[in-house]
Amino acid sequence: MVKAMRVYELGGPEVLKWEDVEIGEPGEGQIRVKNKAIGLNFIDTYFRKGVYKAPNFPFTPVCVEAAGEVIAVGNGVTDVKVGDIVGYSGNPMGAYAEEQILPADRAIHLPPSIDPIVAASVLSKGMTARFLLRQCFKVEHGHTILVHAAAGGVGSLLCQWAKSLGATIIGTVSTKEKAAQATEDGCHHVINYKEEDFVARVTEITSGKGVDVAYDSVGKDTFQGSLACLKIRGYMVSFGQSSGTPNPVPLSALAPKCLYLTRPSLMMYTVTREELLATAADVFANMESGVLRVRVNHTYPLSEAAKAHADLESRKTTGSVVLIP
C-alpha cells in the first residue's frame, strides 16, 4: 500500500482525500515509479471540478508531469531499467501518489544535469511551450506575440523561449510582482489587466496592427479580447481555460480578419514515442543552454495538494508549483 490523493466527488480543493491505495506490480510493457516530485498544472483542477471528465470514480488526480525512480519493470521492457531516473508527462492519470504504474514508452530519461524536482516542474510546461512556439504557430524574428498569464508556469517559459527567437512579446499579468517577473522573462511590454484594458493597450503598442499570434490559457475572461488583438490572418491559440470555458464562437466571427483558431493539447503533439522524445530533448537542450530558466517558486507536500490547488486557482502562485511525496 502507498499513499495517494483520491477524488470521490467533483468540487473544490476539499474533495482531495489523502489515503492508502494498492498500486500492484507492472504488467507487460509497464514500469513502476517511485515519485520524487509531481508538477501541479491547471488541468489537474479541471478534472477535480469536472470540466474534463475522469474515466472512473474514485480517481487519483491527473498530474501531467512528474519525475521519479524506476523501482520495477514488467515483461518486455528493454529501454528502461530499475534505478533509472525518469520523467513522464500525460496519460495515464494517477500521479498524485507516492508510486505509480505507467507505460514504459511514456518514460523520458532525465539528463544528469536536471534535478527531478526541476524536471517535474517543467517537463509538460516546457513541452507545451515548445509545440506552441514551434508547431502551432512557428514564431520567428520580427513577430509580435501576446501571452496571457505571462508569469505562470507555461507563460514564463513561452516568454523566455520567444525572446530567444527574436519575437516582440506582450504579456498580461494580474499583479505588480508578476509584471516584474514577466519583464525579467523577456516581455517587452507588460499589461496588468486588473488596471488596464489589454485590448486597448495592445492596439496602442502595435499602432493598430495587432499581434501575429495570441497564446491564451485563461479562456472565458480573455478569449474575445484575444481575437480582437489579432492582426489580419492572425492566429488564436487557445490552450487553457483557467477562468472558465469560452463561449462558442461562430465561424463568421473569424471571417472579417481571416483569422485562424486552434485548440491544441500536448498529447496530440506527442502521439508517438519519437515525437515525445524529440520534444523533451528540445526542452532539455534549451534548459542546458540557458534559454530556459526554470523557477520552482512553490513546493507543497503531496498530502497538502488541496492547499496547492486553492493557491493556484486564487492566483497566489507564480512560475512552477511542485508537490513532494
Backbone as numpy.savetxt, mean C-alpha at the origin, in Angstrom:
# Nx Ny Nz CAx CAy CAz Cx Cy Cz
-0.59 -24.47 18.69 -1.42 -23.28 18.69 -0.54 -22.03 18.69
-0.98 -21.02 17.96 -0.31 -19.73 17.96 -1.36 -18.65 18.17
-0.90 -17.45 18.49 -1.80 -16.32 18.69 -2.07 -15.65 17.34
-3.32 -15.18 17.18 -3.70 -14.48 15.96 -4.88 -13.57 16.24
-5.04 -12.57 15.39 -6.23 -11.72 15.44 -7.34 -12.39 14.63
-8.56 -12.38 15.18 -9.70 -12.96 14.50 -10.84 -11.95 14.44
-11.60 -12.02 13.36 -12.76 -11.16 13.16 -13.99 -12.04 13.02
-14.96 -11.85 13.93 -16.19 -12.63 13.91 -17.38 -11.84 13.36
-17.25 -10.52 13.33 -18.31 -9.66 12.80 -17.68 -8.40 12.23
-18.36 -7.79 11.29 -17.84 -6.57 10.68 -18.06 -5.39 11.61
-17.14 -4.43 11.53 -17.30 -3.26 12.38 -16.02 -2.47 12.54
-15.94 -1.74 13.64 -14.79 -0.91 13.95 -13.62 -1.72 14.46
-12.56 -1.05 14.89 -11.36 -1.76 15.37 -11.65 -2.72 16.51
-12.71 -2.46 17.26 -13.01 -3.30 18.42 -13.39 -4.73 18.06
-13.69 -5.01 16.79 -14.07 -6.39 16.40 -12.84 -7.29 16.27
-11.64 -6.73 16.34 -10.42 -7.54 16.27 -10.21 -8.24 17.62
-10.16 -9.57 17.59 -10.04 -10.36 18.80 -8.74 -11.16 18.79
-7.99 -11.10 19.88 -6.69 -11.77 20.02 -6.90 -13.13 20.68
-6.61 -14.22 19.96 -6.91 -15.53 20.51 -6.00 -16.61 19.93
-6.10 -17.80 20.47 -5.31 -18.94 20.01 -5.95 -19.55 18.76
-5.11 -19.94 17.79 -5.60 -20.60 16.58 -4.67 -21.76 16.22
-5.20 -22.72 15.50 -4.42 -23.84 15.00 -3.98 -23.54 13.57
-2.68 -23.61 13.29 -2.17 -23.28 11.96 -2.02 -24.52 11.08
-1.53 -25.61 11.65 -1.32 -26.81 10.85 0.05 -26.83 10.19
0.30 -27.84 9.41 1.58 -28.00 8.73 1.43 -27.67 7.25
2.51 -27.23 6.61 2.42 -26.88 5.18 2.16 -28.09 4.31
1.30 -27.89 3.31 1.01 -28.96 2.36 1.88 -28.86 1.13
1.48 -29.51 0.08 2.21 -29.49 -1.17 2.40 -28.06 -1.67
3.67 -27.68 -1.91 3.96 -26.35 -2.45 3.79 -25.21 -1.47
3.68 -25.53 -0.18 3.47 -24.49 0.83 4.65 -24.38 1.79
4.71 -23.27 2.50 5.69 -23.07 3.55 4.99 -22.51 4.79
5.63 -22.72 5.93 5.14 -22.12 7.19 6.15 -21.06 7.61
5.65 -19.86 7.88 6.51 -18.73 8.20 6.21 -18.21 9.60
7.26 -18.00 10.38 7.12 -17.34 11.68 7.32 -15.85 11.43
6.25 -15.10 11.56 6.31 -13.68 11.21 7.17 -12.88 12.17
8.01 -12.04 11.61 8.82 -11.10 12.39 8.20 -9.71 12.39
7.49 -9.38 11.33 6.87 -8.06 11.22 5.75 -8.12 10.19
4.70 -7.33 10.43 3.51 -7.34 9.59 3.15 -5.90 9.26
3.08 -5.57 7.98 2.76 -4.21 7.58 1.26 -3.94 7.65
0.89 -2.77 8.15 -0.51 -2.36 8.22 -0.84 -1.50 7.01
-1.97 -1.81 6.35 -2.42 -1.07 5.19 -3.91 -0.81 5.28
-4.39 0.21 4.56 -5.80 0.54 4.61 -6.68 -0.62 4.16
-6.18 -1.46 3.26 -6.99 -2.58 2.79 -7.39 -3.49 3.95
-6.57 -3.54 5.01 -6.92 -4.34 6.18 -8.21 -3.85 6.81
-8.38 -2.53 6.84 -9.60 -1.96 7.42 -10.80 -2.20 6.50
-10.57 -2.25 5.19 -11.68 -2.49 4.26 -12.31 -3.86 4.51
-11.49 -4.87 4.73 -12.03 -6.20 5.02 -12.70 -6.23 6.39
-12.11 -5.56 7.36 -12.70 -5.53 8.71 -14.08 -4.89 8.71
-14.27 -3.86 7.86 -15.55 -3.14 7.80 -16.54 -3.72 6.80
-16.03 -4.58 5.90 -16.91 -5.17 4.91 -16.94 -4.44 3.59
-16.07 -3.45 3.41 -15.96 -2.80 2.10 -15.54 -3.83 1.06
-14.58 -4.68 1.43 -14.21 -5.85 0.66 -14.71 -7.08 1.42
-15.14 -8.08 0.70 -15.74 -9.26 1.32 -14.70 -10.32 1.64
-14.65 -10.73 2.90 -13.77 -11.82 3.32 -14.34 -13.15 2.80
-13.47 -14.12 2.49 -13.96 -15.38 1.94 -14.75 -16.22 2.93
-14.52 -16.01 4.23 -15.25 -16.79 5.23 -15.22 -16.06 6.57
-16.03 -16.55 7.51 -16.06 -16.04 8.88 -15.97 -17.21 9.85
-15.24 -17.04 10.98 -14.40 -15.87 11.26 -13.15 -15.91 10.38
-12.42 -14.79 10.32 -11.20 -14.76 9.52 -10.09 -14.02 10.24
-8.87 -14.37 9.88 -7.70 -13.63 10.36 -7.42 -12.56 9.33
-7.32 -11.28 9.77 -7.21 -10.18 8.80 -6.07 -10.32 7.82
-6.24 -9.53 6.81 -5.51 -9.65 5.56 -4.02 -9.50 5.72
-3.61 -8.29 5.85 -2.21 -7.87 5.75 -1.65 -8.25 4.39
-1.31 -7.27 3.61 -0.80 -7.53 2.27 0.73 -7.50 2.21
1.37 -7.34 3.36 2.84 -7.40 3.37 3.33 -7.81 4.75
4.28 -8.74 4.76 4.85 -9.22 6.01 6.20 -9.86 5.70
6.94 -10.13 6.76 8.25 -10.78 6.60 8.51 -11.67 7.80
9.22 -12.76 7.55 9.52 -13.67 8.65 10.47 -14.77 8.23
10.63 -15.74 9.12 11.56 -16.86 8.90 10.78 -18.11 8.54
11.24 -18.80 7.52 10.63 -20.06 7.12 10.99 -21.13 8.15
9.96 -21.77 8.74 10.22 -22.77 9.78 9.79 -24.18 9.35
9.11 -24.28 8.21 8.76 -25.60 7.69 8.40 -25.46 6.22
8.68 -26.51 5.44 8.33 -26.49 4.02 7.59 -27.78 3.67
6.67 -27.67 2.74 5.92 -28.83 2.29 6.60 -29.54 1.13
6.00 -30.63 0.71 6.53 -31.39 -0.42 6.53 -30.54 -1.70
7.56 -30.76 -2.51 7.62 -30.08 -3.79 8.20 -28.69 -3.76
8.58 -28.20 -2.58 9.15 -26.85 -2.48 10.66 -26.94 -2.68
11.17 -26.23 -3.67 12.61 -26.30 -3.98 13.31 -24.94 -3.87
12.56 -23.85 -4.04 13.18 -22.52 -4.06 13.34 -21.91 -2.68
12.69 -22.50 -1.68 12.71 -21.95 -0.32 13.06 -23.07 0.65
13.89 -22.73 1.66 14.27 -23.75 2.64 14.09 -23.20 4.06
14.05 -24.10 5.02 13.93 -23.72 6.42 15.10 -22.80 6.79
14.79 -21.73 7.48 15.81 -20.75 7.88 15.88 -19.53 6.99
15.30 -19.61 5.79 15.30 -18.45 4.89 14.46 -17.32 5.49
14.91 -16.09 5.26 14.15 -14.91 5.66 13.46 -14.38 4.41
12.14 -14.36 4.44 11.38 -14.01 3.25 10.35 -12.93 3.57
9.96 -12.23 2.53 8.82 -11.33 2.61 7.72 -11.90 1.73
6.50 -11.46 1.96 5.41 -11.88 1.09 4.35 -10.80 1.04
3.60 -10.83 -0.04 2.62 -9.78 -0.28 1.41 -10.37 -0.98
0.22 -9.90 -0.61 -1.00 -10.35 -1.25 -1.57 -11.60 -0.61
-2.32 -12.36 -1.39 -2.96 -13.56 -0.86 -1.93 -14.61 -0.45
-2.28 -15.51 0.49 -3.59 -15.66 1.09 -3.79 -14.74 2.29
-5.04 -14.54 2.67 -5.38 -13.77 3.84 -4.87 -14.48 5.09
-4.51 -13.70 6.13 -4.20 -14.35 7.40 -2.89 -14.00 8.04
-2.27 -12.89 7.69 -0.95 -12.58 8.23 -0.99 -11.95 9.63
-2.17 -11.61 10.15 -2.25 -11.08 11.51 -2.12 -12.25 12.50
-1.01 -12.93 12.44 -0.79 -14.11 13.26 0.70 -14.27 13.52
1.03 -14.99 14.58 2.44 -15.24 14.88 3.08 -16.10 13.81
2.30 -17.00 13.22 2.79 -17.85 12.14 1.70 -17.99 11.08
2.13 -18.32 9.84 1.17 -18.45 8.75 1.65 -19.48 7.73
0.69 -20.15 7.11 0.95 -21.03 5.97 0.69 -20.23 4.70
1.61 -20.31 3.73 1.39 -19.62 2.47 2.05 -20.36 1.32
1.61 -20.09 0.09 2.23 -20.73 -1.07 3.69 -20.31 -1.20
4.56 -21.26 -1.45 5.98 -20.96 -1.58 6.26 -20.00 -2.73
5.41 -20.03 -3.77 5.69 -19.17 -4.92 5.32 -17.71 -4.68
4.81 -17.38 -3.47 4.57 -15.97 -3.13 5.67 -15.43 -2.22
6.62 -16.28 -1.83 7.71 -15.85 -0.94 8.81 -15.15 -1.75
9.31 -14.07 -1.18 10.36 -13.28 -1.82 11.57 -13.24 -0.88
12.70 -13.75 -1.33 13.89 -13.71 -0.49 14.32 -12.25 -0.27
14.60 -11.92 0.97 15.02 -10.55 1.28 16.53 -10.41 1.15
16.99 -9.32 0.52 18.43 -9.05 0.49 18.95 -8.88 1.92
20.19 -9.28 2.19 20.74 -9.15 3.55 20.71 -7.72 4.09
20.73 -6.75 3.18 20.77 -5.35 3.61 19.42 -4.82 4.09
18.36 -5.59 3.90 17.02 -5.10 4.23 16.46 -5.87 5.42
16.25 -5.16 6.52 15.72 -5.75 7.75 14.27 -6.19 7.55
13.86 -7.30 8.19 12.48 -7.76 8.03 11.43 -6.72 8.41
11.71 -5.89 9.42 10.74 -4.86 9.80 10.59 -3.84 8.68
11.70 -3.46 8.08 11.65 -2.54 6.95 10.93 -3.20 5.77
11.25 -4.46 5.51 10.61 -5.16 4.40 9.09 -5.22 4.58
8.65 -5.52 5.80 7.22 -5.61 6.06 6.53 -4.26 5.91
7.29 -3.20 6.09 6.70 -1.86 5.99 6.64 -1.36 4.55
7.42 -1.99 3.66 7.57 -1.39 2.33 7.22 -2.31 1.17
7.19 -3.61 1.40 7.11 -4.53 0.26 5.88 -4.27 -0.61
4.71 -4.32 -0.03 3.49 -4.08 -0.81 3.39 -2.62 -1.25
3.71 -1.71 -0.34 3.62 -0.28 -0.67 4.61 0.09 -1.77
5.82 -0.46 -1.68 6.82 -0.17 -2.69 6.46 -0.76 -4.04
5.95 -2.00 -4.04 5.55 -2.61 -5.30 4.34 -1.88 -5.89
3.47 -1.37 -5.02 2.34 -0.56 -5.50 2.85 0.71 -6.16
3.78 1.40 -5.50 4.35 2.61 -6.09 4.99 2.31 -7.44
5.63 1.16 -7.54 6.31 0.79 -8.78 5.33 0.62 -9.93
4.25 -0.14 -9.73 3.35 -0.34 -10.87 2.56 0.92 -11.19
2.31 1.75 -10.17 1.60 3.00 -10.43 2.43 3.94 -11.31
3.72 4.03 -11.01 4.59 4.98 -11.70 5.17 4.46 -13.01
5.32 3.13 -13.11 6.02 2.57 -14.26 5.12 1.80 -15.21
3.88 1.47 -14.77 3.02 0.66 -15.61 1.63 1.28 -15.84
0.94 1.65 -14.76 -0.38 2.29 -14.97 -0.25 3.53 -15.84
0.68 4.36 -15.48 1.04 5.54 -16.27 2.55 5.68 -16.11
3.27 5.69 -17.20 4.72 5.71 -17.11 5.21 7.15 -16.93
5.51 7.49 -15.68 5.96 8.84 -15.36 7.37 9.07 -15.88
7.54 10.21 -16.54 8.84 10.57 -17.09 9.17 12.02 -16.78
10.41 12.40 -17.09 10.84 13.78 -16.88 9.90 14.74 -17.60
9.48 15.79 -16.89 8.60 16.78 -17.49 7.14 16.60 -17.16
6.74 15.43 -16.66 5.35 15.22 -16.27 5.05 15.95 -14.96
3.81 16.36 -14.80 3.33 16.92 -13.54 2.29 15.96 -12.99
2.49 15.54 -11.74 1.60 14.54 -11.16 0.99 15.05 -9.86
-0.21 14.54 -9.55 -0.89 14.85 -8.30 -0.93 13.59 -7.44
-0.45 13.70 -6.21 -0.43 12.57 -5.29 -1.22 12.94 -4.04
-2.35 12.28 -3.84 -3.11 12.48 -2.60 -2.49 11.65 -1.48
-2.71 12.10 -0.23 -2.13 11.43 0.93 -0.62 11.28 0.74
0.01 12.39 0.40 1.43 12.36 0.01 2.37 11.96 1.14
1.91 12.04 2.38 2.75 11.64 3.50 2.41 10.25 4.02
1.50 9.56 3.34 1.13 8.21 3.74 2.14 7.17 3.31
1.85 5.92 3.61 2.81 4.85 3.30 3.14 4.74 1.83
2.12 4.68 0.97 2.36 4.62 -0.48 2.72 6.00 -1.00
2.02 7.03 -0.54 2.25 8.38 -1.04 3.68 8.84 -0.86
4.26 8.54 0.28 5.66 8.92 0.54 6.60 8.30 -0.48
6.40 7.02 -0.78 7.25 6.33 -1.75 6.99 6.82 -3.17
5.73 7.10 -3.50 5.41 7.66 -4.81 6.16 8.96 -5.05
6.17 9.82 -4.05 6.83 11.12 -4.20 8.34 10.96 -4.38
8.95 10.11 -3.57 10.39 9.90 -3.68 10.78 9.33 -5.03
10.04 8.34 -5.47 10.36 7.66 -6.74 10.10 8.60 -7.91
8.98 9.31 -7.87 8.65 10.23 -8.96 9.67 11.36 -9.07
10.19 11.79 -7.94 11.23 12.83 -7.98 12.45 12.33 -8.74
12.83 11.06 -8.51 14.01 10.51 -9.20 13.77 10.38 -10.69
12.51 10.36 -11.10 12.16 10.24 -12.52 12.06 11.60 -13.21
12.17 12.67 -12.43 12.16 14.01 -13.02 10.79 14.65 -13.12
9.81 14.13 -12.39 8.47 14.70 -12.44 8.34 15.88 -11.50
7.39 16.76 -11.80 6.97 17.80 -10.87 5.81 17.25 -10.06
5.94 17.29 -8.74 4.99 16.60 -7.86 4.18 17.60 -7.05
2.87 17.45 -7.13 1.95 18.20 -6.28 1.34 17.21 -5.31
1.51 17.44 -4.02 0.99 16.50 -3.02 -0.03 17.14 -2.12
-1.04 16.37 -1.71 -2.01 16.86 -0.74 -1.81 16.14 0.59
-2.01 16.90 1.68 -1.85 16.38 3.04 -2.91 17.04 3.93
-2.96 16.60 5.21 -3.99 17.12 6.10 -3.44 17.93 7.27
-2.11 17.94 7.47 -1.53 18.68 8.59 -0.22 19.35 8.17
0.24 20.29 8.98 1.51 20.96 8.70 2.68 19.98 8.83
2.57 19.07 9.80 3.64 18.08 9.99 3.76 17.18 8.77
2.63 16.77 8.22 2.66 15.93 7.03 3.15 16.72 5.81
2.85 18.02 5.79 3.34 18.85 4.69 4.87 18.89 4.69
5.46 18.97 5.88 6.92 19.00 5.99 7.51 17.70 5.48
6.88 16.56 5.82 7.39 15.27 5.35 7.25 15.16 3.83
6.12 15.59 3.30 5.91 15.51 1.85 6.95 16.33 1.10
7.29 17.48 1.63 8.32 18.32 1.02 9.67 17.60 1.04
9.98 16.99 2.17 11.23 16.24 2.30 11.28 15.08 1.31
10.12 14.51 1.02 10.05 13.37 0.12 10.05 13.75 -1.36
10.08 15.05 -1.65 10.22 15.45 -3.05 9.09 16.26 -3.64
8.04 16.52 -2.86 6.94 17.33 -3.41 7.41 18.75 -3.68
7.16 19.22 -4.89 7.50 20.60 -5.24 6.44 21.57 -4.74
5.21 21.09 -4.64 4.09 21.90 -4.16 3.27 21.03 -3.22
3.00 21.53 -2.01 2.22 20.78 -1.04 0.97 21.56 -0.70
-0.17 20.90 -0.74 -1.46 21.52 -0.48 -2.08 20.88 0.76
-2.38 21.69 1.77 -3.11 21.21 2.93 -4.58 21.35 2.61
-5.22 20.22 2.30 -6.61 20.29 1.82 -7.59 20.68 2.92
-7.12 20.72 4.18 -7.98 21.21 5.26 -8.07 22.73 5.24
-7.09 23.36 4.59 -7.02 24.82 4.57 -7.24 25.42 3.19
-7.02 24.62 2.15 -7.10 25.14 0.79 -7.95 24.22 -0.10
-8.52 24.78 -1.14 -9.22 24.01 -2.18 -8.16 23.44 -3.11
-7.98 22.13 -3.08 -6.86 21.57 -3.84 -7.06 21.72 -5.35
-8.31 21.73 -5.81 -8.55 21.89 -7.25 -8.11 23.29 -7.69
-8.48 24.28 -6.91 -8.09 25.65 -7.25 -6.58 25.82 -7.22
-5.92 25.21 -6.24 -4.47 25.34 -6.13 -3.76 24.62 -7.28
-4.26 23.43 -7.65 -3.65 22.72 -8.78 -3.81 23.53 -10.06
-4.97 24.11 -10.24 -5.21 24.96 -11.42 -4.23 26.12 -11.44
-4.01 26.72 -10.26 -3.07 27.84 -10.17 -1.64 27.39 -10.44
-1.22 26.29 -9.83 0.15 25.80 -9.97 0.46 25.44 -11.42
-0.51 24.87 -12.11 -0.29 24.41 -13.49 -0.71 25.44 -14.54
-1.02 26.64 -14.07 -1.46 27.72 -14.98 -2.66 27.28 -15.84
-3.54 26.51 -15.19 -4.76 26.09 -15.86 -4.64 24.87 -16.75
-3.44 24.34 -16.90 -3.24 23.19 -17.80 -3.69 21.87 -17.18
-3.54 21.73 -15.87 -3.86 20.48 -15.21 -2.68 19.53 -15.14
-2.86 18.40 -14.48 -1.78 17.43 -14.29 -1.91 16.28 -15.28
-0.78 15.63 -15.53 -0.78 14.48 -16.45 -1.48 13.28 -15.84
-1.33 13.10 -14.53 -1.90 11.94 -13.86 -2.21 12.29 -12.41
-3.32 11.78 -11.91 -3.68 11.93 -10.50 -3.68 10.55 -9.86
-2.92 10.41 -8.77 -2.89 9.16 -8.01 -3.74 9.36 -6.76
-4.90 8.73 -6.73 -5.90 8.98 -5.70 -6.18 7.72 -4.89
-5.74 7.72 -3.64 -6.03 6.60 -2.74 -7.08 6.98 -1.71
-7.59 8.20 -1.79 -8.54 8.70 -0.79 -9.97 8.31 -1.15
-10.31 8.43 -2.43 -11.63 7.98 -2.86 -12.70 9.04 -2.85
-13.75 8.80 -2.11 -14.97 9.60 -2.20 -14.73 11.10 -2.04
-13.90 11.49 -1.07 -13.71 12.92 -0.77 -12.92 13.66 -1.84
-12.14 12.95 -2.64 -11.24 13.62 -3.58 -11.46 13.24 -5.04
-12.26 12.21 -5.30 -12.35 11.64 -6.64 -12.77 12.67 -7.70
-13.87 13.36 -7.47 -14.35 14.33 -8.46 -13.35 15.47 -8.65
-12.75 15.89 -7.55 -11.74 16.94 -7.64 -10.52 16.49 -8.42
-10.14 15.23 -8.25 -9.00 14.70 -9.00 -9.27 14.72 -10.49
-10.48 14.33 -10.89 -10.85 14.39 -12.31 -10.74 15.82 -12.83
-11.18 16.77 -12.01 -11.15 18.17 -12.42 -9.72 18.69 -12.59
-8.77 18.08 -11.89 -7.38 18.53 -11.95 -6.62 18.02 -13.17
-7.20 17.09 -13.91 -6.48 16.47 -15.02 -6.44 17.36 -16.26
-5.36 17.26 -16.99 -5.24 17.95 -18.27 -5.99 17.15 -19.34
-6.06 17.68 -20.51 -6.65 16.94 -21.63 -5.87 15.63 -21.83
-6.60 14.53 -21.96 -6.05 13.18 -22.09 -5.25 12.76 -20.85
-5.65 13.32 -19.69 -4.99 12.94 -18.45 -5.46 11.60 -17.92
-4.68 11.05 -16.99 -4.95 9.73 -16.43 -5.39 9.83 -14.96
-6.53 9.25 -14.66 -7.02 9.16 -13.29 -6.76 7.75 -12.78
-5.89 7.63 -11.78 -5.54 6.33 -11.22 -6.11 6.27 -9.80
-7.22 5.59 -9.66 -7.90 5.45 -8.37 -7.49 4.12 -7.76
-6.64 4.17 -6.72 -6.11 2.91 -6.19 -6.43 2.69 -4.71
-7.40 3.45 -4.18 -7.79 3.28 -2.79 -9.03 4.11 -2.49
-9.56 3.92 -1.28 -10.79 4.62 -0.91 -10.88 4.81 0.59
-9.84 5.43 1.16 -9.79 5.60 2.61 -10.94 6.44 3.15
-11.53 7.31 2.31 -12.66 8.13 2.76 -14.00 7.54 2.37
-13.99 6.40 1.68 -15.22 5.78 1.22 -15.18 5.56 -0.29
-16.09 4.72 -0.77 -16.15 4.40 -2.18 -16.66 5.59 -2.99
-15.97 5.98 -4.05 -16.45 7.10 -4.88 -17.81 6.79 -5.49
-18.56 7.85 -5.74 -19.84 7.68 -6.43 -19.59 7.23 -7.86
-20.52 6.50 -8.45 -20.36 6.05 -9.84 -20.13 7.22 -10.79
-19.29 6.98 -11.80 -18.98 8.01 -12.79 -19.49 7.56 -14.16
-20.38 8.34 -14.78 -20.82 7.97 -16.14 -19.68 8.17 -17.12
-19.61 7.33 -18.13 -18.56 7.46 -19.14 -18.58 8.84 -19.77
-19.74 9.45 -19.87 -19.84 10.76 -20.50 -19.07 11.83 -19.73
-18.81 11.59 -18.43 -18.06 12.57 -17.64 -16.59 12.62 -18.06
-16.10 11.56 -18.69 -14.71 11.51 -19.13 -14.52 12.13 -20.51
-15.62 12.29 -21.23 -15.55 12.70 -22.64 -15.02 14.11 -22.89
-15.43 15.13 -22.10 -15.02 16.50 -22.44 -13.51 16.70 -22.57
-12.73 16.01 -21.71 -11.28 16.13 -21.79 -10.62 14.83 -22.27
-11.43 13.88 -22.71 -10.91 12.59 -23.21 -9.99 11.95 -22.16
-10.54 11.77 -20.95 -9.76 11.27 -19.82 -9.70 9.74 -19.80
-8.65 9.24 -19.16 -8.48 7.81 -18.94 -8.68 7.53 -17.45
-9.37 6.44 -17.14 -9.67 6.08 -15.76 -9.33 4.61 -15.53
-8.59 4.32 -14.45 -8.27 2.94 -14.13 -8.38 2.73 -12.62
-8.75 1.52 -12.24 -8.81 1.13 -10.81 -7.94 -0.12 -10.63
-6.62 0.07 -10.49 -5.70 -1.07 -10.48 -5.53 -1.69 -9.10
-4.94 -2.86 -9.06 -4.55 -3.50 -7.80 -3.21 -4.19 -8.01
-2.45 -4.28 -6.92 -1.13 -4.90 -6.99 -1.21 -6.34 -7.47
-2.23 -7.07 -7.04 -2.32 -8.49 -7.39 -2.43 -8.70 -8.90
-3.08 -7.76 -9.59 -3.23 -7.90 -11.04 -1.95 -7.51 -11.79
-1.00 -6.91 -11.09 0.28 -6.56 -11.70 1.40 -7.50 -11.25
1.06 -8.46 -10.39 2.04 -9.47 -9.96 1.39 -10.85 -10.04
0.75 -11.12 -11.16 0.01 -12.38 -11.33 0.95 -13.57 -11.37
2.03 -13.45 -12.11 2.99 -14.56 -12.23 4.14 -14.36 -11.25
4.85 -15.43 -10.96 6.01 -15.31 -10.07 7.07 -14.42 -10.70
7.21 -14.49 -12.01 8.19 -13.64 -12.69 7.86 -12.16 -12.49
6.59 -11.81 -12.61 6.17 -10.42 -12.37 6.42 -10.01 -10.92
6.10 -10.90 -10.00 6.28 -10.63 -8.58 7.74 -10.35 -8.25
8.63 -11.23 -8.70 10.05 -11.09 -8.38 10.66 -9.88 -9.06
10.26 -9.59 -10.30 10.80 -8.42 -11.01 10.36 -7.13 -10.32
9.12 -7.09 -9.87 8.61 -5.90 -9.20 9.33 -5.69 -7.87
9.46 -6.77 -7.09 10.15 -6.67 -5.80 11.62 -6.28 -5.99
12.27 -6.84 -6.99 13.68 -6.54 -7.24 13.88 -5.06 -7.55
12.94 -4.47 -8.29 13.03 -3.05 -8.61 12.90 -2.20 -7.35
12.00 -2.61 -6.46 11.85 -1.89 -5.18 13.13 -1.99 -4.36
13.66 -3.20 -4.21 14.89 -3.38 -3.43 16.04 -2.58 -4.02
16.15 -2.56 -5.34 17.25 -1.83 -6.00 17.14 -0.34 -5.71
15.92 0.18 -5.72 15.75 1.61 -5.44 15.95 1.94 -3.96
15.71 0.97 -3.10 16.03 1.17 -1.69 17.53 1.20 -1.48
18.22 0.24 -2.09 19.66 0.14 -1.89 20.42 1.29 -2.53
19.86 1.88 -3.59 20.51 3.02 -4.25 20.22 4.35 -3.54
19.28 4.32 -2.60 18.95 5.54 -1.87 17.80 6.33 -2.45
17.22 5.87 -3.57 16.06 6.57 -4.15 14.89 6.52 -3.18
14.68 5.36 -2.56 13.58 5.19 -1.61 14.13 5.15 -0.19
13.62 6.04 0.65 13.95 6.06 2.07 12.68 5.65 2.82
12.78 4.54 3.51 11.59 3.98 4.17 11.52 4.46 5.61
10.39 5.02 5.98 10.17 5.45 7.37 9.22 4.48 8.05
9.72 3.76 9.03 8.83 2.97 9.89 8.53 3.88 11.08
7.53 4.72 10.92 7.24 5.75 11.91 6.45 5.24 13.11
5.79 4.10 12.94 4.94 3.60 14.02 5.03 2.08 14.09
5.26 1.54 15.28 5.19 0.11 15.50 4.24 -0.15 16.66
3.49 -1.24 16.54 2.55 -1.65 17.59 2.71 -3.16 17.79
2.53 -3.64 19.02 2.43 -5.09 19.18 1.24 -5.61 18.37
1.38 -6.78 17.78 0.27 -7.35 17.01 -0.99 -7.45 17.87
-0.81 -7.71 19.15 -1.96 -7.82 20.06 -2.72 -6.50 20.19
-2.10 -5.39 19.78 -2.75 -4.07 19.85 -3.12 -3.57 18.45
-3.43 -4.51 17.56 -3.80 -4.14 16.19 -5.02 -3.22 16.15
-5.93 -3.37 17.10 -7.13 -2.52 17.13 -6.75 -1.05 17.29
-5.79 -0.77 18.15 -5.32 0.61 18.32 -4.65 1.12 17.06
-3.86 0.25 16.42 -3.19 0.64 15.18 -4.21 0.97 14.09
-5.27 0.18 13.98 -6.33 0.46 13.01 -6.98 1.81 13.30
-7.29 2.05 14.58 -7.94 3.31 14.96 -7.06 4.51 14.62
-5.77 4.40 14.90 -4.85 5.50 14.61 -4.72 5.73 13.11
-4.66 4.64 12.33 -4.55 4.78 10.88 -5.78 5.47 10.31
-6.96 5.04 10.74 -8.20 5.58 10.19 -8.46 7.02 10.62
-7.91 7.43 11.76 -8.08 8.81 12.21 -6.96 9.72 11.72
-6.11 9.17 10.83 -5.02 9.93 10.20 -3.99 10.45 11.22
-3.74 9.65 12.25 -2.73 10.00 13.24 -1.35 9.47 12.86
-1.28 8.71 11.77 -0.01 8.11 11.38 0.56 8.75 10.12
1.87 8.62 9.97 2.55 9.01 8.74 3.48 7.88 8.35
3.82 7.81 7.06 4.74 6.77 6.63 4.17 5.39 6.89
5.05 4.45 7.21 4.63 3.05 7.35 4.33 2.70 8.80
3.38 1.79 8.96 2.97 1.28 10.27 3.21 -0.23 10.28
3.85 -0.73 11.32 4.20 -2.15 11.38 3.71 -2.75 12.70
3.16 -3.96 12.59 2.72 -4.74 13.74 3.78 -5.79 14.05
4.17 -5.91 15.31 5.22 -6.84 15.71 4.63 -7.97 16.54
4.71 -9.23 16.07 4.19 -10.36 16.84 4.93 -10.51 18.18
